[in-house]
Amino acid sequence: MGLDFIFDELSSLKEHALMREYRTVESAQGPYIQIKGKSYLSFCSNNYLGLADHPKIKQAAIAAINQYGWGTGASRLVAGNMTLHEELEKKIAEFKGTEAALLFPTGYMANVGALCALVGREDIVIGDKLNHASIIDGCRQSGATFRVYPHNDVSQLESLLQRSSIYRRRLVVTDSVFSMDGDTAPLPKIAEIAQKYDVILMIDDAHATGVFGQHGKGMIEHYGLEGKVDIIMGSLSKAIGSIGGFIAGSKCLIDFLKNKARSFIYTTALPPAACAASLAGLTLIQEDTSHIDKLWENIKYLKSQLSKFISNIAGESPIVPIIIGSAEDALSISKRLYEKGILIPAIRPPTVPLGTSRLRISLMATHSKEDINRLIDTMKDIGFLTHGNTIHPKAGYAQTDVG
Ligand SMILES: *Cc1c(COP(=O)(O)O)cnc(C)c1O
């Protein structure tokens, strides 16, 4: 007995093609990465703008290390709070158009910390069924009553709100861009409903920050919803090319979270060099939107190429999923692509619902048109993309005969 159950559970994962294993990247995170000495064309990074190894970001981090060293040695509230944390928070608030912002070591911690601070036993939190795991964990840990509505179903959201007036506080939370489907939430409608029922609205802008909106500021800018969303969560680890998470909102909200968010209070402050890298990433986006333009060109191009073979390609973002169905099939296609030097992960349960295993392509601004052509050609080579094939990807459902 004792730990025997682990062996059984691992065997079961293997048997169902659900065992997770990682590969070891031996190079910087660009469109080409090296694994076991071989170069692979990667379509699986959230480094959407290619900033993770941008010279300006590297220089900023190096300069910060030279000035401030690496570690911070304490929580922000003890003695870990440094100039660069505050500069970055100011920059994030400016970028997001809010009064203030609060940094967390990761986006995961921002979601969990904020949700647990804002709602508790007497409250209800209502979220989209496909919200990110960090939101779900925050909702569960908060102790609040937790209800989900079917993906992007605003009428169900409204009906949950109509039936929830007994709670002390009501908070609605949604991803702005859904991480495994690449589609977007109908935020204008959700904001309208939130206002109508006078409830707190929180959005997770992790995949939209640096990607959506004319200046890459995210979904608020994209939809012109300034002032309509109470709590904007974001990540610096994706398009910004760095590490860290944040909450942006009113000064009052930020003061509250500084005092109440446990994942902010009881953890060590981010290294100043990480803040310097984030600052450089945000500055770069502010000064030059060409990376964002290039990313959207790539998205358009890939979708136009794929649509020759696949009807209604999901994804309105750099995340372009192709729903396969079974975990075995998704894994087998992913493996065959890997053998041809292309890296696209098979996303399987529990990350996505059973029967909706998928290839999740993510694009970067640093991909060239040739890279995308090579992806399409390789998919044809392995017999995955063929004319007349009946792939009808639709988020949330499985249906394909590809094997
Ligand atoms: C990645 C992600 C997070 C977590 O952000 P990290 O900075 O990686 O911890 C939160 N929400 C969504 C929707 C994400 O995709």
The ligand as an ORCA input file, in Angstrom:
! r2SCAN-3c Opt
* xyz 0 1
  C      -1.215     31.161    -19.009
  C      -2.478     31.576    -18.439
  C      -2.574     31.962    -17.111
  C      -1.431     31.831    -16.158
  O      -0.421     32.749    -16.440
  P       1.074     32.415    -16.031
  O       1.728     33.747    -16.025
  O       1.611     31.478    -17.051
  O       1.020     31.793    -14.677
  C      -3.789     32.415    -16.651
  N      -4.860     32.474    -17.452
  C      -4.804     32.102    -18.738
  C      -6.025     32.202    -19.586
  C      -3.623     31.618    -19.261
  O      -3.579     31.193    -20.510
*
